Amino acid sequence: MNFITAPLQYEFFLHGLVAASLVGAICGLIGVYIVLRRMSYIGHGLSHAVFGGAVVSYVMNWNFYVGAGLWGFLSALLINMVTRKKKIGADAAIGVVTTASFAIGVAIISQYRRFTKNFEAALFGNILGVTTQDLWAIAAVTVISGLLIFIFYRQFLFTTFDAEVARIYGVPSGWVESLFSLILAATIIVSMQVMGVTMIAAAIVIPAVTARLVTDSFNKMVFLSTLIGLVCGLVGMYASFYLNVSSGATIVLVAAALFMVGYLYHLAKESGLSLREVANPPIEPAPMHDHPHDHSGFYHVHEHSHSKPAAHHKGESQDPR
């Protein structure tokens, strides 16, 4: 028990543990809809877009959550608007919008040089810098996002699988997509302090993909993905503390390990084998032959009898001619 309780005496670890658990849970929940929409790249791209808003907020002395949140929300809306044009795919729209936004942030840094000291923390996360204000923001986003997804469960589900059919049945898919973009942007913003820009996409995608390997039920997938994200946050923080490794990277590595377990389970389920047999498949013995082989040369020489049987019928000549 000392292994678990010893780190809790440090306030920074306690703050980080709560933040990582909440961030892991909400990222796992959001990730289900991202994965099923086949837009896994949007988590990575939108985190880079929010980075541009974070730099602008810092330089202009705006509130970080207000400035970066507004920037991320507008970026998500712009991606959705461009995606509706059939000639441009979602991946292309995400690539154009998010890289342009990230480039704006880098350009401002190179001009003002005032954000340089926070550049590494923004990219890779800084769990030691989680304050009480950050915890309140993370908790608020987690609770509000969870409530919105619960309240509009059917609308989100319908638009996720078929937005065009949802419009036919009277679901305001445009409004629902805008609300989901706001939830996603808010989630990414509060996750930056814990995960960093480079790790947020993995925290969103990996738990959902792992849950998808384990179950075909949407309800179970939502529950499992949220639970996996929560567990990854908890275990990753303890591993980060004892191994003295970046918290964001450790959380992602724990998620990747759980993904491998889920993948082996999926293979075992398909093949009817146990997890141990899938991880260590049995070696089948080489087939045995009934006739001897001569392996002295380059080719195998088979010893077969090719003599012609004697004739038994009367009048049949034994002359080979």
Secondary structure, 3 states (H helix, E strand, C coil): CHHHHHHHHCHHHHHHHHHHHHHHHHHHHHHHHHHHCCCCHHHHHHHHHHHHHHHHHHHCCCCHHHHHHHHHHHHHHHHHHHHCCCCCCHHHHHHHHHHHHHHHHHHHHHHHCCCHHHHHHHHHCCHHHCCHHHHHHHHHHHHHHHHHHHHCHHHHHHHHHCHHHHHHCCCCHHHHHHHHHHHHHHHHHHHHHHHCCCCHHHHHHHHHHHHHHHCCCHHHHHHHHHHHHHHHHHHHHHHHHHHCCCHHHHHHHHHHHHHHHHHHHHHHHHHCCCHHHHHCCCCCCCCCCCCCEECCCCCCEECCCCCCCCCCCCCCCCCCC
